[in-house]
């Protein structure tokens, strides 16, 4: 059996939205769904509804009766539980905010920490109604450097194939701040060279992976600007934005750059953070 899609639940409205999204995603990929509630019991009993797991389970089963749903309640820190679960999951799904006293933040601390430390794919469910419901029929992949994007490319192609939608691969490039001095080896428009280099990088990233997904329609684009602004803008017309990251050896550190932080806090659709294997 394929590893399950794991979704963290805590009774918050955002976690219930994550359950809905994860149920649809599990059905799309033919995966079982595992609901995971974890708490060290440090909060007052009145703070945690007694039917958190039962409500989430019933919600998932009503949304799609064909998805196999299991649930676990673990007496431990939610971050630790989800980080361990990712090793035996196809991906871990979280809501954008939890039930804590800082629930008004743009992104909850559990979601941010799990996305920053997990050794497998983490999807933070956020965005507007169109992005959550998948009506754009477009997956957005931010093409990073080769050492950070291989796993993300494969993840994106599988996602686009399951959804029968377009995969929009974007590589951002920057115009040189200074034009190089005249030299026979530096002939040509520097901006054009940068753009061509970006296109070459996209082709290199996709070269081997696309052969395994011949039916996926891939749209390649190179855009001048900053990755944060370009991907954030394009997330408004996407059902999922995917970025690759490279994990360091310090498992307690948050390995997320400015692009990841921006998307996790502000994207108009769910965000998948896919780590590259070391």
C-alpha positions in Angstrom: 0.0 0.0 0.0 1.2 3.5 -0.8 2.2 5.6 2.2 -0.7 7.7 3.5 -1.2 11.4 3.2 -1.0 12.8 6.7 -2.9 15.8 7.8 -2.4 17.5 11.2 -5.7 18.4 13.0 -6.3 20.5 16.0 -9.9 21.6 15.8 -9.3 25.0 14.3 -11.1 26.2 11.2 -7.9 26.2 9.3 -7.2 22.6 10.1 -10.7 21.6 8.9 -10.0 23.4 5.6 -6.8 21.4 5.5 -8.8 18.2 6.1 -11.0 19.0 3.1 -8.1 19.7 0.9 -6.2 16.6 2.0 -9.2 14.4 1.4 -9.5 15.7 -2.2 -5.7 15.2 -2.6 -5.8 11.6 -1.2 -8.6 10.8 -3.6 -6.8 12.3 -6.5 -3.7 10.1 -5.9 -5.5 7.0 -4.6 -3.9 7.3 -1.2 -5.2 6.6 2.3 -5.6 9.5 4.6 -4.2 9.6 8.2 -5.5 12.3 10.6 -3.0 13.1 13.3 -3.8 15.0 16.5 -0.9 15.6 18.9 -0.8 17.4 22.2 1.5 17.3 25.2 -1.5 18.1 27.4 0.0 21.4 28.7 -3.2 23.3 27.9 -6.4 23.2 30.0 -8.8 20.6 29.0 -11.4 23.3 28.2 -9.0 24.6 25.5 -9.2 21.4 23.4 -12.6 20.2 22.1 -13.0 16.5 23.0 -14.3 15.6 19.6 -11.5 17.1 17.5 -10.5 13.8 15.9 -14.1 12.5 15.6 -15.2 15.7 13.8 -12.3 15.7 11.4 -12.8 12.0 10.6 -16.5 12.4 9.9 -15.8 15.4 7.8 -13.2 13.5 5.6 -15.5 10.5 5.2 -18.5 12.6 4.3 -16.4 14.6 1.7 -15.3 11.4 0.0 -16.5 8.0 1.3 -14.0 6.2 -1.0 -11.0 7.5 0.8 -9.7 5.2 3.6 -9.4 7.4 6.7 -7.5 6.5 9.9 -6.8 8.7 12.9 -4.3 8.8 15.7 -4.0 10.8 18.9 -0.5 11.2 20.3 0.5 12.6 23.7 3.5 14.6 22.4 4.5 17.9 20.8 2.7 18.5 17.5 5.9 19.5 15.6 7.7 16.4 16.8 4.8 14.1 15.8 4.4 15.6 12.3 8.2 15.5 11.7 8.3 11.9 12.6 5.2 11.1 10.5 6.7 12.6 7.4 9.1 9.7 7.2 6.2 7.3 6.6 4.0 9.6 4.5 3.6 10.6 0.9 3.4 14.2 2.3 2.3 16.0 5.4 -0.5 18.6 5.2 -1.1 21.4 7.7 -3.5 24.3 8.0 -2.1 27.8 7.8 -2.9 28.7 11.4 -3.7 26.7 14.6 -5.7 27.1 17.8 -2.9 28.7 19.8 -3.1 32.1 21.5 -1.2 33.5 18.5 -3.7 32.2 16.0 -4.0 35.7 14.4 -0.5 35.3 12.9 -0.3 34.9 9.1 1.2 31.4 9.6 1.1 29.2 12.7 4.4 28.2 14.4 3.6 24.5 13.9 3.2 24.8 10.2 6.2 27.0 9.8 8.5 24.8 11.8 7.3 21.6 10.1 7.8 23.1 6.7 11.2 24.3 7.7 12.5 21.1 9.2 10.7 18.2 7.6 12.7 15.7 5.4 9.7 15.1 3.2 7.1 17.1 1.3 5.0 19.5 3.5 1.9 21.2 2.1 0.5 24.2 3.9 -3.1 24.8 3.0 -3.9 28.5 2.5 -5.2 30.8 -0.2 -8.4 32.1 -1.7 -11.4 29.9 -2.6 -10.4 29.4 -6.2 -6.9 28.2 -5.2 -8.3 25.9 -2.5 -10.9 24.4 -4.8 -8.5 23.8 -7.7 -10.4 25.7 -10.3 -7.4 27.3 -12.1 -6.2 23.9 -13.4 -2.6 25.0 -13.1 0.3 24.0 -10.9 3.1 26.5 -10.4 6.7 25.4 -9.9 9.4 27.8 -8.9 12.6 26.5 -10.7 15.5 26.9 -8.3 19.1 25.7 -8.6 19.8 22.1 -9.7 20.8 21.2 -6.1 17.4 22.2 -4.7 14.9 21.4 -7.3 15.1 17.8 -8.5 12.7 16.4 -6.0 10.4 19.4 -6.5 10.3 18.8 -10.2 9.3 15.2 -9.8 6.7 16.1 -7.2 5.2 18.8 -9.5 5.0 16.5 -12.5 3.2 13.8 -10.5 0.8 16.5 -9.2 0.0 17.9 -12.6 -0.5 14.4 -14.0 -2.9 13.5 -11.2 -4.9 16.7 -11.7 -4.7 16.6 -15.6 -3.6 20.2 -15.6 -0.9 22.5 -16.9 2.5 22.6 -15.1 3.8 26.2 -15.2 7.6 26.2 -14.6 9.0 29.6 -13.8 12.6 30.6 -13.6 13.4 34.2 -12.5 16.4 36.1 -13.7 18.1 39.4 -12.9 19.4 42.0 -15.3 23.1 42.7 -14.5 23.6 45.8 -12.5 26.5 46.9 -14.6 27.2 46.3 -18.3 30.5 44.5 -18.6 33.4 46.3 -20.3 33.9 45.8 -24.0 35.6 42.6 -24.7 35.4 40.1 -27.6 34.4 37.3 -25.3 31.7 39.3 -23.7 29.8 40.3 -26.8 26.0 40.4 -26.9 23.2 41.8 -24.7 23.9 40.8 -21.0 20.2 40.7 -20.2 19.6 38.4 -23.1 22.4 36.1 -21.9 20.8 36.0 -18.4 17.4 35.1 -19.8 18.9 32.4 -22.0 20.8 31.0 -19.1 17.5 30.8 -17.1 15.8 29.0 -20.0 18.7 26.5 -20.2 18.4 25.8 -16.5 14.7 25.0 -16.8 15.4 22.6 -19.7 18.1 20.9 -17.7 15.8 20.4 -14.7 13.0 19.0 -16.8 15.1 16.9 -19.2 15.0 13.5 -17.5 11.8 13.9 -15.4 9.4 14.8 -18.2 10.0 11.5 -20.0 8.2 9.7 -17.2 5.1 12.0 -17.5 4.6 12.4 -21.3 0.9 13.5 -20.9 1.7 16.5 -18.7 1.5 19.8 -20.5 4.5 21.9 -19.4 4.7 25.6 -19.9 8.2 27.0 -19.5 8.7 30.7 -18.7 11.6 33.0 -17.8 10.7 36.2 -16.0 12.8 39.2 -15.0 12.4 40.2 -11.4 12.6 38.7 -7.9 11.4 35.1 -7.2 9.3 36.3 -4.2 7.3 38.8 -6.2 6.9 36.7 -9.4 5.8 33.5 -7.6 3.5 35.4 -5.2 1.9 37.2 -8.1 1.4 34.0 -10.1 0.1 32.1 -7.1 -3.2 33.9 -7.6 -3.8 31.9 -10.8 -2.5 28.5 -9.5 -4.0 25.6 -7.5 -0.7 24.8 -5.8 2.7 26.4 -5.8 5.7 24.1 -5.3 9.3 25.1 -4.3 12.3 23.0 -3.6 14.6 23.5 -0.6 17.9 22.0 0.5 18.1 20.8 4.1 21.2 21.4 6.1 22.6 18.9 8.6 21.2 20.8 11.6 17.8 19.1 12.1 16.6 21.7 14.6 17.2 24.7 12.3 14.6 26.2 10.0 16.0 25.8 6.5 13.7 28.2 4.7 14.8 31.2 2.5 13.0 34.4 1.9 11.0 33.0 -1.1 9.6 30.2 1.0 8.7 32.5 3.9 6.9 34.9 1.5 4.9 32.2 -0.1 4.0 30.4 3.2 2.7 33.6 4.6 1.1 35.3 1.6 0.4 32.9 -1.3 -3.1 32.8 -2.8 -3.0 29.0 -3.0 -1.6 26.0 -1.0 2.2 25.8 -0.9 4.2 22.7 -1.1 7.8 22.7 0.3 9.7 19.8 -1.1 13.2 19.1 0.3 16.0 17.8 -1.8 17.6 14.6 -0.5 21.1 15.1 0.9 
